[in-house]
Amino acid sequence: MNHWLCVLVPTPAHAALGPFLTYRSDEALEPGTLVRVPLGKRDTLGIVWDKQATQDAAELDPTKVRAVAARLEGVAPLGSRWRQLVGFAAQYYQRSVGEVALAALPAQLRALTVLQMQRRLQRPAPARNKGHGAAAMPAAAVPALSPEQAAAVAQIEGGSGAFLLFGATGSGKTEVYLHCVQALLERDPQAQALVMVPEINLTPQLESRFRARFAPRYGAQAVVSLHSGMTHPQRLQAWLAAHTGKARVVLGTRLAVFASLPGLRLIVVDEEHDPSYKSSEGARYSARDLAVYRARLDGARVVLGSATPSLESWHQSRPAAEGGRYGRIAMPSRIGAQARLPLVRRVDMNHQPRGTVFSAPLLDAIRQRVARGEQCLVFLNRRGYAPVLHCNDCGWSSDCPHCSAFRVFHKADRTLRCHHCGLSAPVPRACPACGNPDIAPLGRGTEQLEEQLATLLGDMRRAGSVSADCPEGVPLRIARIDADSTRHKGALEAQLAAVHAGDVDVLVGTQMIAKGHDFRRVTLVAAVDPDSALFSSDFRAPERLFALLMQAAGRAGRDAALGEHSEVWIQTFQSSHPLYAALKQHDYPAFADGQLRERAQAAMPPFSAQALVRAEARTQAAAQAFLNLARAQAASDMAHWEGWAEVVAQVTVYPAIPMGMERVANVERAQMLIESPSRAALQQFLGAWQAVLQATRGHSACKGLIRWAIDVDPLAI
């Protein structure tokens, strides 16, 4: 007997085939079953979807309908709520449901044959991190909660829905997460928790704390990680542990929001404001927003934690009488009787000698801290030695020939490197245009800060013996952590271990060191040259800068014994700017309320909905022509479709413009903004406009168009 199945396959949204194809099977397969099906000349992974094909067997010719090749034995069907999550994400972010669903599964699940998969399932799970088994690890002591922490846990446990945990850096948000997860696991033996972090380099630190708390009681497989830094076999094993319910706690980055968790009852999104939760390729989804939607589907609680919440989440956590949908929980105090937030000092660089990198007061403060055996952190979110090399005689600069960007000068290996396309070349001995040998670096990066600090502090010696590796009397150790110094496997872990051990006196780095790390001996944080973000064309730039500086400031004084005299120094040419005034008072609510007032006046998100259509082509003219033709088509045709006049009237489509980074790797890029006061109207418009965009692609003026994509709720404009 033939059973007609509706199978989801990974076809793009504009494909004429559609995401669902009809296959025949000798047995009736449950929705969510993973199968191998023929697609063209190859076999691919498919998912039996919610419904069977509606056609009658009499209407289908069995000789023309291809058969399911095999089902994946040993892998339980994906649940209905997971399928609903994928369907919503595909619809909202304007992608094919097949693209989203299949991309959310581990690569080996998609690539392995049925026989290979059976062999893989028969293998014992590999031990992760020797010595981390339940028997080898003693149970971690559970610290007592502060009154603020206890109140936060009680409010989360006693409520439902979404909560914004607004806690100062060092207030103990992670311990609140741990207590909530522990209470859940003790209450329900089938329950699972998902804990998300924005970046891979924060996962091992968090994983060690969760393993120490839960592995001794629930087993080594009770806590697993899911992120793109894992090998394919590791990711498959972790996904299967979550899918079968063996993993009680799943830690991961944004892709973990699509993990199959049949017993999901709690979601934690740590540092929920971080832009890393928004995907920049494929389905451009927001993992934070999908976490909130998924919690509603599963009847779970979701906790969004941050010291500097996104303005969208802050707006949603206003009182319910004003339309707020999240509960707001405040934890303004740091842990420890003597703990306090660091004192913020502003240095007006207009009063410093021209070309000064470190002001005299800041340098004296660093010297005093190091003399006491404390650590300092210097933050500059720009790697390399200098952003550009420049010739004063003829005006030559180190442009990248393939991108509309400069190649960055890296002094360590004497190269000019483009951070966008990867082009690298040796530094020329003289100006390539005029032969002038005096080409000079402009601006500064972390390499230059490291070099200057080594020169300025070269006469100092370590104040005391912190460890055997760095005894008393040796020169200060200045370390740098950025994408260049940590590109080799294990380098980041080794450098962070040295900082925690006290072997580093001054740490220089980018945003990699500004968030999530618990440096107990850091008592001074200095931010160098943060002003550039204030003059960005992106309306979100002040929000991002405030969050980054607050996170960096939070690295100071995390040890209560040293927190009494912890400080944050901001070197700025805009010392009277309201952003720095709010930062000095650690007053995020004042900053957020001011930003929301400005956005309300300008009808910007969260008071409107936005989408971007981005196009890439061989020429800028072709990219813009594609977008403008689609815009004209929408204005001329869609407004006259029956029942569409009201929808189109609520949507504003702006003319195409070049992107801020106009050319990358010899590909020209343009974008077009679509805006509406109604999110529903914007979604309707985008869904119908997909066909217009696809039809426009074949226009003669668009010759050379490579690709286009829709980005709903973009974070960068």
Secondary structure, DSSP 8 states (H G I E B T S, - for coil): --EEEEEE----TT-TT-SEEEEEESS---TT-EEEEEETTEEEEEEE-SS---S-GGGS-TTTS-B--EE-TTS----HHHHHHHHHHHHHTT--HHHHHHHTS-HHHHHS-HHHHHHHHHS----SSTT-STTTS---------HHHHHHHHHHHH--SEEEEEE-TTS-HHHHHHHHHHHHHHH-TT-EEEEE-S-GGGHHHHHHHHHHHHHHHH-GGGEEEE-TTS-HHHHHHHHHHHHHT--SEEEESGGGGG---TTEEEEEEETTT-GGGB--SSS--BHHHHHHHHHHHHT-EEEEEESS--HHHHHHTS-GGGT--SEEEEE-S-SSTT----EEEEEEGGGS-TT-SS-HHHHHHHHHHHHTT-EEEEE-S--SSBSEEEETTT--B-B-SSSSSB-EEETTTTEEE-TTT--EEE--SS-TTT--S-EEEES--HHHHHHHHHHHTTT-B-SS--BTTB-TTSB--EEEESTTTT-STTHHHHHHHHHHTT--SEEEESGGGTSS---TTEEEEEEES-GGGGG-SSTTHHHHHHHHHHHHHTTTT-SHHHHTT-EEEEEES-TT-HHHHHHHTT-HHHHHHHHHHHHHHHT-TTSSEEEEEEEEESSHHHHHHHHHHHHHHHHHTGGGSTTTHHHHHT-EE---EEEEEEEETTEEEEEEEEEES-HHHHHHHHHHHHHHHHHHTTSGGGTTEEEEEEEES-S--
